[in-house]
Amino acid sequence: MFNYIIGVIVSSLIVVLIIPSLMKIAEKIEFTDKPTKRKIHDRPIPIIGGVAMFIGFFIGYFLLVKNDRIGSLYLFISSIMILSIGLLDDYYKTRGKEFMILPRVIIQVLAATLVYKSGIVFNGITNPFNGSYVELPTILRYLLTITWIFGVTTVINWSDGMDGVAGGISAISATTLFVVALAKGQTDSALMAIILVGSILGFLKYNRHPARIFMGDSGANFIGFTLAIIALDGAFKQATVMSIFIPFLALGVPIFDNLFVIFKRFIEGKPVYQADRSQIHYRLEQKGMNTRQVVSYICLISTCLSLISILILLLRL
């Protein structure tokens, strides 16, 4: 338990300490998110939070997680890929431009493939009738692993549209995955989850409304990517028919909300990746809620779904 406490403190403290310097650098080079019709903040905000969380997470990871060297190297390289493509996307936004979708998709798939090569894979499921473990065919394992990582990375990114929303629900999800990994005796996954929680909490000190820093696509992609890996390495291991829903519930708000958004855009004939104000935080805002109320409401829903997922774990369904 001492390592878990150290993990959350170290990662959080590092992020809190380095963000002021990163903000000054971002402001100096104009790496900032300017106000637009869709983005209603009243001044340019540094979008360098992803770099801070990346640094905080990996210092904690290399300090505490005793994973094999090859696996750790694959994780580090793939995370750099995700962070870098996000930073490039953020750079385009700072110049009032939109980055192309195809390079983002290619890099995310390649990064997810590296994770697959490291051995973090959706292998199979326990047969509910006889208790035997059913291992999936190789091609299906690959496709499910890539789809899960790509999907979670995307939905967390799309959820980042209001001060504290993406960070809040991600911290709740990571905490849930920590509890699940702890209950299953998966030390490395539990450490990764609690280190990620610390990194996000350190960031939220500066991101709560009114935000002084944004995580940007780099941060949202990195958080989503890491959450997906933690779930694969923890909650999805030796999954039963019911327990397979645990990570889906832990990440329920961004997953279900963005499925709704995709369906809505499809029905309206809009491109799936075309940004609009369809996400739940925008819909709640349109109903008259202020930012703090929206964040509290969404985090409450996320907490309820996470508690249901933990209940499923405890009941050993």
C-alpha positions in Angstrom: 0.0 0.0 0.0 2.9 2.3 0.6 3.9 2.2 -3.1 0.4 3.3 -4.1 0.5 6.3 -1.7 3.9 7.2 -3.0 2.7 6.8 -6.6 -0.2 9.2 -6.3 1.8 11.8 -4.3 4.8 11.8 -6.5 3.0 12.0 -9.8 0.6 14.7 -8.5 3.4 16.8 -7.0 5.5 16.6 -10.1 2.6 17.9 -12.3 1.7 20.6 -9.8 5.4 21.8 -9.8 6.1 21.8 -13.5 2.9 23.2 -14.8 3.7 26.9 -14.0 7.0 26.7 -16.0 5.3 24.9 -18.9 2.5 27.6 -18.9 5.2 30.3 -19.2 6.8 28.5 -22.1 3.5 27.9 -23.9 2.5 31.6 -23.5 5.9 32.7 -24.8 5.6 30.6 -28.0 1.9 31.2 -28.2 1.0 27.6 -27.8 -2.4 28.6 -26.6 -6.1 27.9 -27.3 -7.7 31.1 -28.5 -11.4 31.9 -28.0 -13.8 31.0 -30.8 -17.6 30.8 -31.3 -17.4 27.2 -30.0 -14.8 27.9 -27.3 -16.1 30.6 -25.0 -13.1 31.2 -22.7 -12.3 34.9 -22.6 -8.5 34.8 -23.2 -5.9 32.5 -24.8 -5.2 29.5 -22.5 -2.0 27.4 -22.6 -2.7 23.9 -23.9 0.3 22.1 -22.5 -1.3 20.1 -19.7 -0.8 16.8 -21.6 3.0 17.2 -21.4 2.8 17.8 -17.6 0.7 14.7 -17.1 2.9 12.6 -19.4 6.0 13.6 -17.4 4.4 13.1 -14.0 3.0 9.7 -15.0 6.2 8.3 -16.4 8.4 9.4 -13.6 6.1 7.6 -11.2 5.9 4.6 -13.6 9.6 4.1 -14.0 10.1 4.7 -10.3 7.6 2.2 -9.0 6.3 -0.2 -11.7 8.5 -3.3 -12.0 7.4 -4.3 -15.5 9.7 -6.1 -18.0 12.0 -3.8 -19.9 10.6 -4.6 -23.4 7.0 -4.1 -22.2 7.9 -0.8 -20.5 9.8 0.4 -23.6 6.8 -0.4 -25.9 4.5 1.4 -23.5 6.8 4.5 -23.4 7.3 4.7 -27.1 3.6 4.2 -27.9 2.7 6.9 -25.4 5.2 9.3 -27.0 3.6 8.7 -30.3 0.2 9.4 -28.9 1.4 12.5 -27.1 3.3 13.8 -30.2 0.4 13.5 -32.6 -1.8 15.2 -30.1 0.7 18.1 -29.7 0.8 18.4 -33.5 -3.0 18.6 -33.6 -2.8 21.2 -30.8 -0.2 23.2 -32.7 -2.5 23.4 -35.7 -5.4 24.6 -33.4 -3.1 27.4 -32.0 -2.8 28.6 -35.6 -6.5 28.5 -36.3 -6.2 25.4 -38.5 -7.5 21.8 -38.4 -5.1 18.9 -38.5 -5.8 16.1 -40.9 -7.7 13.1 -39.5 -5.8 10.3 -41.4 -2.4 10.9 -39.7 -4.0 10.8 -36.3 -5.8 7.5 -37.0 -2.6 5.9 -38.5 -0.5 6.9 -35.5 -3.1 5.8 -33.0 -3.4 2.4 -34.7 0.4 2.0 -34.8 0.7 2.9 -31.1 -2.0 0.5 -30.2 -0.2 -2.2 -32.3 2.9 -1.6 -30.2 0.9 -2.2 -27.1 -0.5 -5.4 -28.6 3.1 -6.5 -29.4 4.1 -5.8 -25.7 1.6 -8.5 -24.6 -1.1 -6.3 -23.3 -4.0 -8.0 -25.2 -7.6 -8.9 -24.9 -7.0 -12.6 -24.9 -10.4 -14.2 -24.3 -13.3 -14.8 -21.9 -14.3 -17.3 -19.3 -17.1 -19.7 -20.4 -20.0 -19.0 -18.0 -21.3 -22.6 -18.4 -18.3 -24.7 -17.5 -15.8 -22.1 -16.1 -13.2 -22.9 -18.8 -11.2 -20.1 -20.4 -11.9 -19.5 -24.1 -8.9 -17.9 -25.9 -9.8 -15.9 -29.0 -8.2 -16.4 -32.4 -5.2 -14.2 -33.0 -6.8 -11.9 -35.5 -9.8 -11.3 -33.3 -7.5 -10.6 -30.3 -5.7 -8.0 -32.4 -8.8 -6.4 -33.7 -10.5 -6.2 -30.3 -7.3 -4.8 -28.6 -6.8 -2.1 -31.3 -10.5 -1.2 -31.3 -10.6 -0.8 -27.6 -7.5 1.3 -27.3 -8.5 3.5 -30.3 -12.0 3.8 -29.1 -11.2 4.9 -25.5 -8.5 7.3 -26.7 -11.1 8.9 -29.0 -14.0 9.2 -26.5 -11.8 10.8 -23.8 -10.6 13.3 -26.4 -14.1 14.1 -27.5 -15.1 14.6 -23.8 -12.7 17.4 -23.3 -14.8 20.4 -23.9 -15.3 22.1 -20.6 -13.1 23.0 -17.6 -12.5 19.9 -15.5 -14.9 17.5 -17.3 -12.4 15.2 -19.1 -10.0 15.3 -16.1 -12.8 14.7 -13.6 -14.3 11.6 -15.3 -10.9 10.3 -16.2 -9.8 10.5 -12.5 -12.9 8.7 -11.4 -12.4 6.0 -14.1 -8.7 5.5 -13.2 -9.6 5.2 -9.5 -12.2 2.5 -10.4 -9.7 0.6 -12.4 -7.2 0.9 -9.5 -9.8 -0.7 -7.1 -10.5 -3.4 -9.7 -6.8 -4.2 -10.2 -6.2 -4.1 -6.4 -9.1 -6.6 -5.8 -7.7 -8.9 -8.5 -4.1 -8.7 -7.1 -2.8 -7.1 -10.3 0.0 -4.9 -8.7 1.4 -3.3 -11.9 -2.0 -2.3 -13.2 -3.0 -0.9 -9.9 0.2 1.2 -9.7 -0.4 2.5 -13.2 -3.9 3.4 -12.4 -3.1 5.3 -9.2 -0.1 7.1 -10.7 -2.4 8.2 -13.5 -4.9 9.4 -10.9 -2.1 11.5 -9.2 -1.1 13.0 -12.6 -4.7 14.0 -13.4 -5.3 15.5 -9.9 -2.2 17.6 -10.2 -3.5 18.9 -13.5 -7.0 19.6 -12.2 -5.5 22.0 -9.7 -5.0 24.3 -12.6 -7.8 23.1 -14.9 -10.8 23.5 -12.6 -13.1 26.4 -13.6 -11.9 29.0 -14.5 -9.1 27.0 -16.1 -5.6 28.4 -16.3 -4.4 25.5 -18.5 -6.0 23.0 -20.9 -4.9 19.4 -21.5 -5.3 19.7 -25.2 -5.6 16.8 -27.6 -2.2 15.6 -26.4 -3.4 15.3 -22.8 -6.8 13.8 -23.7 -5.3 11.3 -26.1 -2.6 10.3 -23.5 -5.2 9.8 -20.7 -7.5 7.8 -22.9 -4.7 5.7 -24.3 -3.4 5.0 -20.8 -6.8 4.2 -19.4 -7.4 1.7 -22.2 -4.1 0.0 -21.5 -4.8 -0.2 -17.7 -8.2 -1.8 -18.4 -6.7 -4.4 -20.8 -3.9 -5.2 -18.4 -6.3 -5.4 -15.4 -10.1 -5.5 -15.6 -10.2 -7.5 -18.9 -7.9 -10.2 -17.7 -9.7 -13.5 -17.0 -13.0 -11.7 -17.7 -16.3 -13.4 -17.3 -19.4 -12.6 -19.3 -20.6 -10.0 -16.7 -17.2 -8.7 -15.5 -16.4 -7.7 -19.1 -18.8 -4.8 -18.5 -16.6 -3.4 -15.6 -14.3 -1.3 -17.8 -17.2 -0.2 -19.9 -19.1 1.1 -16.9 -15.9 2.6 -15.4 -15.6 4.6 -18.6 -19.4 4.8 -19.1 -20.0 8.5 -19.4 -17.5 9.2 -22.2 -18.3 5.9 -24.0 -22.1 6.1 -23.9 -22.2 9.9 -24.5 -20.0 9.7 -27.6 -21.9 6.8 -29.0 -24.9 9.1 -28.8 -22.9 11.9 -30.5 -21.8 9.5 -33.3 -25.3 8.3 -33.9 -26.7 11.9 -33.9 -24.1 13.1 -36.4 -24.7 10.1 -38.6 -28.5 10.7 -38.6 -28.0 14.4 -39.3 -25.6 13.6 -42.2 -22.6 15.2 -40.6 -19.0 13.8 -40.7 -18.4 11.8 -37.5 -15.2 13.8 -36.7 -16.8 17.2 -37.3 -16.7 19.1 -34.0 -20.0 20.4 -32.7 -21.8 21.0 -29.4 -23.5 17.6 -29.1 -21.6 16.2 -26.1 -23.4 15.9 -22.7 -21.6 18.9 -21.2 -22.8 21.2 -23.9 -26.4 19.8 -23.7 -26.4 20.4 -20.0 -25.1 23.9 -20.4 -27.8 24.7 -22.9 -30.4 23.6 -20.2 -29.1 26.4 -18.0 -26.5 24.8 -15.9 -23.2 26.6 -15.2 -19.8 25.0 -15.6 -19.5 23.9 -12.0 -22.9 22.3 -12.0 -22.3 20.5 -15.2 -19.0 19.1 -14.0 -20.5 18.0 -10.7 -23.5 16.4 -12.4 -21.3 14.5 -14.9 -18.9 13.3 -12.2 -21.8 12.1 -10.1 -23.1 10.0 -13.0 -19.6 8.7 -13.6 -19.2 7.8 -9.9 -22.5 5.9 -9.9 -21.5 3.9 -12.9 -18.2 3.2 -11.4 -19.8 2.0 -8.1 -22.0 -0.4 -10.2 -18.9 -1.8 -11.9 -17.2 -2.4 -8.5 -20.4 -4.0 -7.2 -20.3 -6.5 -10.2 -16.7 -7.2 -9.2 -17.5 -7.8 -5.5 -20.5 -10.1 -6.4 -18.1 -12.0 -8.7 -20.6 -12.1 -11.5 
